[in-house]
Amino acid sequence: MTHKVDLNADMGEGFGPWRMGDDTALLDIITSANVACGFHAGDPDVMDHTMRLAVAKGVGIGAHPGFADLKGFGRRPLPLPYSELGNAVAYQLGAAQAMAKRAGGRVRHLKLHGALANMASVDHALARACYQAALDVDPDIIIMVLAATAQEETARELGCAWAGEIFADRAYNDDATLVDRSLPGAVLHDVDIAAPRIANMVKVGGIVAESGKHIPCQIDTICLHGDTPGAVAMARGIREHLEDAGITLAPL
């Protein structure tokens, strides 16, 4: 059986003079870029620079909307009305579309960021509010979802184009949600552990939780984080391992 998968990373997450991660190096490894839209991180100049690099390297562009919380980097849950969050997603997607068009590209997919994504992975109504807002802006956009969670169930219910995502460097709970970053072992830093683990998940067609539980799911894309120590080496090692395992890498 031939396996094909997309590699994505969150980027454009600097702000003004503050830089986050090595986006230039990551863009040589990944096939899709999730670009911050100015709420949790990023600004028009960072967006422009990141998207122009992505276009030049043939990497697909995605919008990466999150909470309007620069200080908390979008990782603090905010109890906001669903209507307000829907408007925030539409607003950020519109900004991403404008910047991508100006850079000579287009926004092909949307992926929720941080705490907003974690909340939507267990809250169908929240996921629906965010995804419907994006689809109102672009009915053909691909919604990138955390595989086997309320995000995926909601995308299926909406009947939209979607891509199931798993994380190369994060541990999983038995319900397919991510182990909280504050817990030991939540983030994997050893490529020799992460790479075979993720290749195995692609081949068996499912998430393998920290407990060993197997959760069957559709895997279309793998997220490689760019803001952790040694991220570029981790990303490169995972790409090489996937290719050596006979897995084809291609944009969504």
N, C-alpha and C positions, 0 to 999 in steps of 0.2 A: 504494500500500500504506500502511495506517495503522500507525504505530509508537506503542507505548505503553510507558512506562518509569517505574520508581520511582526516586526520589532518596533516598539514605540518607546519614546521617552518624553518626560515633561521638561519643557525648557522655556527660555525667554523669561526666567524667573528672577532676574536681577531687577534693580530699580535705581534709576539715575546712576551714580558712580558705584553702587554696590553690585557686585557680581555673584552669581550663584551657579556653580557647576561649570564644566568645560563644554559648552554647547558645540563649539567648532569641531572638537574631536569626536563628540558623540554623533554628529551629523554624518560622519564618515562610516558609522557602524549601523545606525538604525535605518528603518525604511519609512517611519511615520513620526512626525514631531507634534506634540501637544503644546501649543504656545499659550502662555499665560496672557490674560486679556486686560490687565491693569487693576483688577480688584484685589486679589490676594498677593499679586506680584506683577512685575512687568510695567512698562509704560510705552507710549507710542514709539519712542526711539529704539527701545529694546525689541519691541515687536517687529519694527521695520528691519532692523539688523538681522534678527533671527530668521525671519521669513525670507529675506533675500538670500541668505546662506542656504536655507532649505531648498529654495527654487533652483539655485545654482548646482546643488548636489543631487537633485532629483528625488528629494524626500517629500512625502506627502505632508500637507499641513492640516492640523486640527486645532479647533478652539478648545481652550482649557479653562472654563469659567469656574470661579469659586466665590467664597464669601468675601465681602469688602472688609478685609481685616489684614492690612499690611503687617502690622506688628506681630500678629499671631500666625502669619503666613498661611492663613486660611485653614489652619488645623484646629481651631477652636470652634466647637459647635455653637451656632447662634440660633435661638428659637424665634425665627422670623415667619410671618405669614406666607403660605404657599404662593399667593398672588404676587407678593413682593419678590420672592425668589424666582418665579417665572419671569418677571420683568427684568430681573438682574441677569438671568441667563440670556434672554433675548438681546439685551443691551450689549453684553460682552461678545456674543456671537456677531452682532452687527459690526462692532469695532474690529473684530478679527477679519471679517469678510472685506471690510474696506482696506485694511492694511495689507491683506494678502493680494487683493486685486492690484493695488498700487505696486506691490513687489513683483508682479508678473505671475502670481499663482492664484490658487483658490482654496477655500476651506472645504475639505472633503468629509471631515468627521468632527464629532464633538465628544469630549470626555470631561465629566465633572471632576473637580479637584478636591482633595483633602477631606475635611470634615463634612462638606456638602455631599461628597461621593459616599462617605461612610454612612451618613444618615440615610441617603437614598438607597443604600444596599439593604436596608431593613424596613423602609417606609415606602410602600407602593404609591401612596398619594403624593408624597414629596417627589418621588422619581417621575411620576406622571406630570406634575406641574412643570418640572424642569424640562423634560423631554418634549412635552407638547409645545412649550414655548419655543424651543429650538425648531421643531417641525413647522410651526407657524411661520417662522422666518425662512426656512429652507426645507420643503417636504422631502427632498431627496438626500438630505444629509445622513451620514452613517453615524448611529449612536453607539459609542464604545461603552460597553457595560461590564461590570464585574460579573464574571461568569457564575451562573448557578445561584444568583441572589435575586432580591426583589427588583433590582435594576433590569436584569434579563427578563424576568417575568413581565415587567411593565412594557418593555420594548416589544415583546412578543404580542402583548395585548393591543398595543398601538398599531401593529402591523407594519412597522417601519423597517428600514434597512438597519441592521445592527451587527456588531462584531463582539464576540465573547473574548474577554481579556483575563489573563492570569499574570501574576507578578513573579519575576525571576528571583527577586531578592527579599521576599516577604514570606513569613510563615502564616499558615492558614488555620482557622478554627474549624470545627466539625460542620458548621453551617455555611461554609465557603466564604465567610467574612475574614478580614485580615486580623491577625493577632495585634493587639494594641501596641503601638510603638514603645510605650513605657515599660513593657514586659521584656524580660531577658529572652534572647533568641528570636525576637520579632523581625529584626532586620538581619539578613544574611550578608556576610562580608567575604566569605571564602568561595572563590569561583570554583574550586575543585569539589565543593559540596553543591553549590547552586546550579552549576551547568548540567551535570548528569541528572539532577532532580528535575529540572525543567524539561530536558529532552525526553525523559521518561513520561512526564505528564502529557506532552504532545503526542507521544506514540500510543499511550494507553487511552487517550481521549478523556482525561479527567484530572481534577485536582487531587493531590495527595495531601491530606491535612497533617498537622503536627502529630496527631495521635496515630497516624497511619491509615485513617479512614479514606476510602476512595470515593470521590464525588464525580460521577460522570457528567461531562459538560462539553459544549462546543468551544473549541479553542481556536480563535482566529488571529489573536495578537498577544504578544508578550511584552510587558512593561519592564524597562530597564531604568532604574532611577539614576539621575545624574547629579544629585546633590548629597550623596553619601561618600565617605572617604574611599578612595580607590575605585570610584564608579566607572571611569573610562576603562580601566584594566578589566574590571568585572564584565562590563558590556562586551568588550572585545573577546574575552575568553568564552562568554556564553555564545556569541555569534559563531566563533570557530568551532565550538563543541557541537552546536546544532548542525552546522554544515557537514562536519565530520560524521555525524549520525545520519546523514542522508536527508535532512530536513531542508526544504527549499525556502529561502527567505524572499518575500515579495511584499510590496505595499498593499494595503487594503484594496 
